[in-house]
Amino acid sequence: MSTATVEQRLTEIWETPKGLWGWLTTVDHKELGKRYIFTAIVVLLVGGVEALIMRLQLAQPHESLLTPEMYDQIFTMHGMTMIFWYASPILTGFSVFLIPLLIGARDMAYPRLNAFTYWSYLASAILLYVAPCMGQAPHAGWFAYTPYTLSQFSPARGMDFYVFSLIFLTISTTGGAINFITTILRHRAPGMSISKMPLLCYSTGTISVAVLFSLPALTADCVFLYLDRHWGTHFFTLAGGGVELMWQQLFWFFGHPWVYIIFIPALGMISMMVPTFARRPIVGYPYIAIATVLTGVVGFSVWLHHMFAVGMSDMVMSFFSAGSMLVSIFTIIQIFAWVATFWKGKIVLTTSMLYVLGGIVTLVIGGLSGVYTGIIPVDWQVHDTYFVVAHIHYVLMGGNVFPVFAGIYYWFPKMTGKMLNEKAGKWSFWISFIGFNVGFFPMHLLGFAGMPRRIYTYVAATGQGPMNMFVTVGAFVFGIGILISILNFLICMKKGKIAGKNPWNASTLEWDTDSPPAPYATVHIPTVVSRDPLWDDHDESYDPDDIRIYDNGRQTLSTTWIDAEPFAIAQMPSESFAPLLLAITLFVFFIALTFDLMWLALSFFVVSFFVCCYWMWQRPEPEPKPHPKEYAS
Amino acid sequence: MSTTAGALADVGRGIVERDRDRGVLAVWMVIFTESSLFIALFSAYFLLGNDKQRWTINEPPKLGYALALLVILVASSFVLHWGEKQVKKGKYLKARVIMAVTFVMGLIFLGLQSYEYLDHWRHLDPVSNSYGSIFYTITTFHAAHVIVGLLVILFVLFLPHNSDSPDSPYRPYHVASLYWHFVDVVWIFVVLILYVIPNGMIYAH
């Protein structure tokens, strides 16, 4: 069998059919990963526009661009958009695209679930944005504290959209987490033992477990809120024996792990880029891996630091203050490991590397202001002021946005086959980095000066006008910097230079595929002997007897979870319309609940059961046969 | 590295078996995340009762119903497990009949629970106070899981091949019974926390 025919045959097996039907039914992780990233960037731009509208309103004292109610809705939508619908899904997108390639698998463990999680992510975003189209967006901040969110204070449908779009998103995120865990633990290339797998697998794996454990608290909380609002129960109403603080407890039990969920994978991406641009293997691999896992674990014992101001016993607060200090150590371990890698290596200052460095600097500043707020007396001083706004933005820019842009500049060649323009990229970086710091650093000072967050305007007598104008200008400069990159992506998608297999001369397996990768990734499932497979002497695709081609239907290898020894062949499903259909059905189900149409909701619950049956119904599949070559040898 | 390229030439040779447990892993993770959901609900139960003098102690829910329901559900789990053994022996028709029996037992559970609700509703409803709210929420969440479990069983009941042969990449019977056992275990905790402990507290006072 000549190589050309093998490639043709594998393409025939793995390729998504052309046309609209193929586009709607695809289960290809590369396609879905790109869609995730594209959708999340659109969401980022929408959230960014909301931020700029807020900054216009706050540029000077006594402005009247927005009414107070509109301002409330916009800051809530900005928070929800960025924290729930941008920050986590974009990292999911990178992981969906990269992880199968990184570990030498041909797709995610559950390809149809993967399609479903994308479609339900998109559908939940649409559900959320129905609300502002009706002029009834949620208006109580992204953490929606009771009792303000109960029906007597928030009678509009905004909070119902909040509840059901979040529960819908939770389903999507949980499905993604399940998919990542199985993929990482079951489909790594032979030889890629758990001590050799790329660090992105550690970070995505860690947050996936955190997702499974923490998200149900949000679901329960949202259900309670819905029941209180619509069915008159007494979870949060003092009069009926409810506990208002329960919302905060359950929300932050979910909410603080969520903070890690939206930045640990980005740190994993940094750990992938740092060795490439320092031209040496990463320093302290086991320490980074262990620190990543421990951040996920200890991240569950810090949630009360969001609630220091509500009044609790000193003992409880001290415990959570100590937990908050402890968790910062694990991030610092990773940062020191990167710095040591730079120290020992030879830095190549590409755009991607600039974004990595900018991200690390920003994250350190955000981490330090986080240590401030972990100290109880300081927290009381700056609670609910712009200091906290500055802190969260430094953490999420340094821990998410800058690494994500670094990741786009780094993996764009792999995703599209084209290089991005480095010169435009560097302009974009410097403008956005300077704009960000001009815009957000003064917020620390505004916070110390006592400017509360979430106010729609302020009086001139506070003297905070000039500083706020400064912040607004910075925010717009930051926006221009981001726009330059977006234009760069759009233009270079068509006109960029051809990238080739491994433009950065990187060490991990995804660079062993074509750019963009063939539908089947590699002809032979690779074997791995070290942490930097492309930098060692071993030939990953060495397979003289053509054992690991698996051209008998969609197949990939299943390997043991620690040593990655192959033990079975996994049969992968083909394209299906069911995932999209289920997402649509659930969309109708949730929108019916939002509008109290109980019979419609009930009937679409039944419909979704039948869609699940259609999805799971077993169709005949080809009998597995050993590869012909195996008989010969 | 001590491993030479030649030594890895044989990797994967002779592996023809299908990976049948991938789906089972997903079900375990669903069970894990759903357990977290019930942990959140039980936490809410304790949190709401935390600062109350008379949390459920006046009128604890009747133990009799809960224990009868417990017997039905645990028995149905054993029945389904017996059915799974028949699948392994290749007695597919028998396994299918046993699954149908489990389904009926699940329906009986739901019927009896509705009857319990009717009785209980006279003293307490979800809007009377926070105890009523959390009591009915937890038990209804469990009932919703019973319904989902029954739907899964119904699906597997009509599946043309629920065989457990090594050729099949799926293990539908096993998956359905895993989920059913989970629903069963949750009910054990519900009975313990919502029924047994409050009834025991009466004697403690």
Contacts between the chains, C-beta under 8 A, distances in Angstrom:
chain1	res1	chain2	res2	distance
A	109	B	22	5.9
A	109	B	26	8.0
A	110	B	22	7.4
A	110	B	26	6.4
A	113	B	26	7.6
A	174	B	33	5.7
A	177	B	29	7.7
A	178	B	26	5.4
A	178	B	29	4.5
A	178	B	30	7.0
A	178	B	33	7.9
A	181	B	25	8.0
A	181	B	29	6.3
A	182	B	22	6.3
A	182	B	25	5.2
A	182	B	26	6.4
A	182	B	29	7.7
A	186	B	19	7.6
A	186	B	22	6.7
A	186	B	25	7.2
A	190	B	8	7.4
A	190	B	11	4.5
A	190	B	12	6.5
A	191	B	3	7.6
A	191	B	8	6.7
A	191	B	11	7.2
A	212	B	29	6.1
A	212	B	32	5.5
A	212	B	33	4.2
A	212	B	36	6.7
A	213	B	32	7.6
A	213	B	33	7.3
A	213	B	36	5.1
A	214	B	36	7.5
A	215	B	33	7.1
A	215	B	36	7.8
A	216	B	33	5.9
A	216	B	34	7.3
A	216	B	36	4.1
A	216	B	37	3.6
A	216	B	39	7.5
A	216	B	40	5.2
A	217	B	36	7.3
A	217	B	40	4.5
A	219	B	37	6.2
A	219	B	40	7.6
A	220	B	37	6.1
A	220	B	40	4.0
A	220	B	41	5.6
A	220	B	44	6.6
A	221	B	40	7.7
A	223	B	137	7.3
A	224	B	44	7.0
A	224	B	137	7.4
A	227	B	126	7.6
A	227	B	133	6.9
A	227	B	137	6.7
A	231	B	126	6.7
A	231	B	127	7.1
A	232	B	126	7.8
A	232	B	127	4.3
A	233	B	126	5.2
A	233	B	127	5.9
A	233	B	130	7.8
A	233	B	132	7.8
A	233	B	133	3.7
A	233	B	137	7.4
A	234	B	127	7.0
A	234	B	129	5.7
A	234	B	130	4.3
A	234	B	132	7.7
A	234	B	133	5.1
A	235	B	44	7.2
A	235	B	48	7.2
A	235	B	130	6.3
A	235	B	133	5.6
A	235	B	134	7.2
A	237	B	130	8.0
A	240	B	127	7.5
A	240	B	128	7.7
A	240	B	129	5.0
A	240	B	130	5.5
A	240	B	133	7.4
A	241	B	48	7.1
A	241	B	52	6.7
A	241	B	129	4.6
A	241	B	130	3.9
A	241	B	131	6.8
A	242	B	48	6.9
A	242	B	130	4.5
A	242	B	133	7.4
A	243	B	47	6.1
A	243	B	48	5.6
A	243	B	50	7.6
A	243	B	51	7.7
A	243	B	130	7.3
A	246	B	44	6.2
A	246	B	47	5.3
A	246	B	48	6.8
A	249	B	43	7.9
A	249	B	47	6.5
A	250	B	40	6.2
A	250	B	43	7.5
A	250	B	44	6.9
A	253	B	40	7.6
A	525	B	12	7.2
A	527	B	8	4.4
A	527	B	11	5.3
A	529	B	1	4.7
A	529	B	3	4.7
A	529	B	8	7.2
A	530	B	1	5.7
A	536	B	1	6.4
A	537	B	1	7.7
A	537	B	5	7.6
A	538	B	1	6.8
A	538	B	3	7.1
A	538	B	5	5.6
A	538	B	8	7.4
A	539	B	5	5.4
A	542	B	5	4.9
A	542	B	8	6.6
A	542	B	9	6.4
A	543	B	9	6.8
A	544	B	9	5.4
A	545	B	9	6.8
A	545	B	10	7.9
A	545	B	13	7.4
A	547	B	10	7.4
A	547	B	11	7.2
A	547	B	12	4.8
A	547	B	13	5.2
A	548	B	11	6.9
A	548	B	12	4.8
A	557	B	12	6.5
A	557	B	15	7.7
A	558	B	19	4.0
A	558	B	22	7.2
A	566	B	11	6.4
A	566	B	12	4.9
A	566	B	15	5.4
A	567	B	15	6.8
A	567	B	17	7.3
A	567	B	19	7.9
A	568	B	15	6.5
A	568	B	17	4.7
A	568	B	18	6.1
A	568	B	19	3.9
A	568	B	20	7.7
A	569	B	15	6.3
A	569	B	16	6.9
A	569	B	17	7.0
A	569	B	18	6.1
A	569	B	19	6.4
A	570	B	18	7.6
A	570	B	19	4.0
A	570	B	22	6.1
A	570	B	169	7.6
A	571	B	18	6.1
A	571	B	19	7.3
A	571	B	169	4.5
A	609	B	151	5.5
A	612	B	155	7.6
A	613	B	155	5.5
A	616	B	155	6.8
A	617	B	159	7.6
A	618	B	159	6.9
A	618	B	160	7.5
A	618	B	161	6.4
A	618	B	170	6.1
A	618	B	172	7.8
A	621	B	169	7.4
A	623	B	167	7.2
A	624	B	16	6.2
A	624	B	18	5.9
A	624	B	167	7.5
A	625	B	16	7.8
A	626	B	14	7.9
A	626	B	16	4.9
A	630	B	13	6.8
A	630	B	14	7.3
